[in-house]
Amino acid sequence: MAPQLMWIGLGNMGRGMCKNLVEKGNLDKPLIIYNRTKKRSEDLAAKLPKGKTEIVDSIEEGVKKADIIFTIVSNDAAVREAVSSALKGEVKGKLIVECSTIHPDTVEQVAKDVLAKGAEFVASPVFGAPPAADAGQLIFVPAGPKATIDKARPYFKGVMGKAEIPMDDKPYGTSQKLKLIGNSFILNMVSQLGEGLAMAEKTGVGVEPLKEFIDTLFGGVHSGYAQRMVSGTYWKMEEPLFSADNALKDAGHAINLAQSAGMELKNAKTAQGYLKGVAEYAGGSKGDIAGIYGIARQQAGLKYENDA
Ligand SMILES: NC(=O)c1ccc[n+]([C@@H]2O[C@H](COP(=O)([O-])OP(=O)(O)OC[C@H]3O[C@@H](n4cnc5c(N)ncnc54)[C@H](OP(=O)(O)O)[C@@H]3O)[C@@H](O)[C@H]2O)c1
């Protein structure tokens, strides 16, 4: 019999991950889903085939019935809150797989709390934007005891993900350290794209030839983010794909991690400055990371919104 799975957090990432679990996870029971705002659970359940999900009203209610509980929520405070609710009942022998991006110290503390209650824990942040989550193309970075990771592994590669960067038997915080270093690449890339596209416009080159250069030389995530800028998606979309608040959290954690290792993350500080501008102009929970382009435009004397 397959384990009973539960999912906590149906934001941009969680929704796509659940879709892939339901489609490819070989589940023999409905996936239990919980989201703080219930409407998101209802919307997801309506989109997936009938009988494939079971909505619960509280984390405690779902955890009671579940063997493996996945979490992916906004930030450190949200993870602490969700896991502490999960630990309210009897959890001995259950497994919690935490996929959010949080500070390495937070994940170590959360893991301690989980283990103290007799449950098992895997820290597995993920690389990949929401479209990659939808397409089952995420990269998982699981850390913790190998025997524990092996219980979650069947749901990573080939189900929700395309690959793993395994951290078997490594401290939980190691996976978050890699995730933060990796996200500093994303922050820098998005800042570079925003500045470059603003500069292409200001110098009379135009954004289209620069977009062509980006697509031809780099492709992949560079092209994805450049498209979000050139198409105007960064200011037109109702909900951000990667909120300014979440990106600011990542920048802050990465800068803090570098400091604690005795070095300075200068590029991330540039991205942090741009992101503060996005949060101020478009709202922290409404503005998207690609809005860095809008701020680079403003700083060059253009409007935040492009003419797309
Ligand atoms: N977006 C990306 O490109 C990306 C890529 C890789 C990793 N990540 C990481 O994955 C995590 C989720 O990102 P996302 O883009 O899916 O975020 P999101 O769209 O902003 O969704 C956040 C989720 O967290 C829930 N939440 C927030 N505070 C909560 C609390 N106190 N208790 C319970 N639930 C709470 C929200 O519930 P409500 O619906 O009620 O607000 C929502 O389900 C973050 O740690 C992010 O850094 C994001």
The ligand as an ORCA input file, in Angstrom:
! r2SCAN-3c Opt
* xyz 0 1
  N       8.253     31.155     -6.917
  C       9.432     30.665     -7.206
  O       9.998     30.947     -8.298
  C      10.124     29.727     -6.236
  C      11.068     28.814     -6.730
  C      11.696     27.924     -5.837
  C      11.402     27.992     -4.479
  N      10.492     28.917     -4.022
  C      10.226     28.939     -2.558
  O       9.074     28.136     -2.320
  C       8.284     28.682     -1.252
  C       6.874     28.974     -1.770
  O       6.987     29.892     -2.856
  P       5.712     30.303     -3.732
  O       6.223     31.094     -4.886
  O       4.823     29.137     -3.943
  O       5.021     31.309     -2.688
  P       3.568     31.956     -2.746
  O       2.963     31.799     -4.091
  O       3.732     33.319     -2.159
  O       2.731     31.041     -1.735
  C       3.039     31.030     -0.385
  C       2.268     29.932      0.310
  O       2.592     29.969      1.720
  C       1.375     30.009      2.450
  N       1.610     30.684      3.738
  C       2.172     31.892      3.945
  N       2.241     32.151      5.263
  C       1.692     31.085      5.889
  C       1.480     30.750      7.258
  N       1.841     31.596      8.229
  N       0.921     29.541      7.548
  C       0.552     28.695      6.547
  N       0.721     28.956      5.237
  C       1.303     30.137      4.922
  C       0.422     30.757      1.551
  O      -0.917     30.563      1.964
  P      -2.059     31.577      1.473
  O      -2.542     31.041      0.150
  O      -3.086     31.501      2.531
  O      -1.446     32.952      1.352
  C       0.751     30.077      0.224
  O       0.185     28.797      0.156
  C       9.045     29.924     -0.779
  O       9.865     29.595      0.314
  C       9.884     30.306     -2.000
  O      11.037     31.042     -1.627
  C       9.827     29.754     -4.874
*
